């Protein structure tokens, strides 16, 4: 495996690790908020506001991690090859 591919794989693993941590933290905190909501004010479902608000942040993170990250790497690779071929 070339050094460039290793660095790309290492970057990708780091991005996935950060996303998984963010998602697990989201789940755990929102479970805790749900329990607090049930115990403190069962008639009012206020926990859904941070659930949906933070959920939008999770969607942005998913989009970056799984959609734009792959597009970005491929685009970068094409650009590098294009610039190297022009330099010759």
Secondary structure, DSSP 8 states (H G I E B T S, - for coil): --HHHHHHHHHHHHHHHHHHHHHHHHHHHHHHHHHHHHHH-TT--THHHHHHHHHHHHHHHHIIIIIIHHHHHHHHHHHHHHHHHHH-
